[in-house]
Amino acid sequence: MKLKFAVLATVMLLSSGQVYADNFRCPNGNIVSTGDSIAIVAAKCDPPAGSFKREEPMEIEVSNAEIKSGTKIIYIEVQEWTYNQGSTLLHTLIFRNGVLSEVRTGGFVQ
């Protein structure tokens, strides 16, 4: 019975990819949640182990008498902050336009 449980637990652990969460416990113990501004996260958490900035395209519907209606593409700023838990497990906080939109947990630091 214990062997079956160990095999099942191992299979589940190895088959799981990244996990998405609504909040994150910072290394210093504070908790941040999706919807928090980048300033709040910076004040509550220690500096990240790494960070990355990029622009991401986003389609929006435009319906205005002054502008031609239809789909337009705008670019939003995306920042990714990474934290290491126990120096091996990787957590990524993703900010879109200065607001925490995703917390990804998964992968290991190399």
C-alpha positions as CSV (number, residue, x, y, z in Angstrom):
1,M,0.0,0.0,0.0
2,K,2.8,2.4,0.9
3,L,4.6,1.6,-2.4
4,K,1.4,2.4,-4.4
5,F,1.1,5.7,-2.6
6,A,4.8,6.6,-3.2
7,V,4.5,5.7,-6.9
8,L,1.3,7.7,-7.3
9,A,2.8,10.7,-5.5
10,T,5.9,10.5,-7.7
11,V,3.9,10.3,-10.9
12,M,1.8,13.3,-9.9
13,L,4.8,15.4,-8.9
14,L,6.7,14.7,-12.1
15,S,3.7,15.2,-14.4
16,S,2.7,18.5,-12.9
17,G,3.9,21.6,-14.8
18,Q,3.7,25.1,-13.6
19,V,1.0,25.9,-11.1
20,Y,-0.8,29.2,-11.0
21,A,-1.8,30.8,-7.7
22,D,-3.7,33.9,-6.6
23,N,-1.1,34.9,-3.9
24,F,2.5,34.5,-3.0
25,R,4.3,34.3,0.3
26,C,7.4,36.5,0.0
27,P,10.7,35.1,1.4
28,N,10.3,37.6,4.3
29,G,6.9,36.1,5.2
30,N,4.6,38.9,3.8
31,I,1.8,37.8,1.4
32,V,1.0,39.5,-1.9
33,S,-2.0,38.8,-4.1
34,T,-2.9,39.2,-7.8
35,G,-4.3,42.7,-8.3
36,D,-1.6,44.3,-6.0
37,S,0.4,47.1,-7.7
38,I,4.1,46.6,-8.4
39,A,4.8,49.3,-5.7
40,I,3.0,47.3,-3.0
41,V,4.8,44.1,-4.0
42,A,8.1,45.9,-3.9
43,A,7.3,47.3,-0.4
44,K,6.2,43.9,1.0
45,C,8.7,41.6,-0.6
46,D,12.5,41.4,-0.6
47,P,14.1,42.3,-4.0
48,P,13.7,39.5,-6.5
49,A,16.5,37.1,-7.5
50,G,16.0,38.1,-11.1
51,S,13.8,40.3,-13.2
52,F,12.9,40.6,-16.9
53,K,10.9,43.3,-18.9
54,R,9.2,42.9,-22.2
55,E,6.3,44.2,-24.2
56,E,3.3,42.0,-25.0
57,P,0.8,42.6,-27.8
58,M,-2.9,42.7,-26.8
59,E,-5.9,42.9,-29.0
60,I,-8.7,45.3,-28.1
61,E,-12.0,46.1,-29.7
62,V,-12.4,49.8,-30.7
63,S,-15.8,51.3,-31.2
64,N,-15.6,55.1,-31.6
65,A,-17.1,57.6,-34.0
66,E,-13.8,59.4,-34.4
67,I,-11.6,56.4,-35.0
68,K,-12.2,53.5,-37.4
69,S,-13.9,50.7,-35.5
70,G,-12.4,47.2,-35.3
71,T,-9.7,45.4,-33.6
72,K,-6.5,47.2,-32.6
73,I,-3.3,45.9,-31.2
74,I,-1.7,47.7,-28.3
75,Y,1.5,46.8,-26.4
76,I,1.5,46.5,-22.6
77,E,4.6,46.3,-20.4
78,V,5.2,43.0,-18.7
79,Q,7.6,42.4,-15.9
80,E,8.6,39.1,-14.5
81,W,10.2,38.8,-11.0
82,T,11.6,35.5,-9.9
83,Y,12.1,34.2,-6.4
84,N,13.8,31.0,-5.2
85,Q,12.2,29.1,-2.4
86,G,14.7,26.9,-0.5
87,S,17.2,27.9,-3.3
88,T,15.7,25.3,-5.7
89,L,12.0,25.9,-6.4
90,L,11.3,28.8,-8.7
91,H,8.4,31.3,-8.3
92,T,7.6,33.9,-11.0
93,L,5.5,37.0,-10.4
94,I,4.1,38.4,-13.6
95,F,3.1,42.1,-13.7
96,R,1.1,43.5,-16.6
97,N,0.9,47.3,-16.7
98,G,2.2,47.5,-13.1
99,V,-0.3,45.1,-11.6
100,L,0.4,41.6,-10.4
101,S,-1.6,39.4,-12.7
102,E,-0.1,35.9,-12.3
103,V,2.0,33.9,-9.8
104,R,3.6,30.9,-11.3
105,T,5.2,28.2,-9.2
106,G,7.2,25.5,-10.9
107,G,10.5,24.6,-12.3
108,F,13.8,24.4,-10.5
109,V,16.7,26.8,-10.3
110,Q,19.7,25.5,-12.3
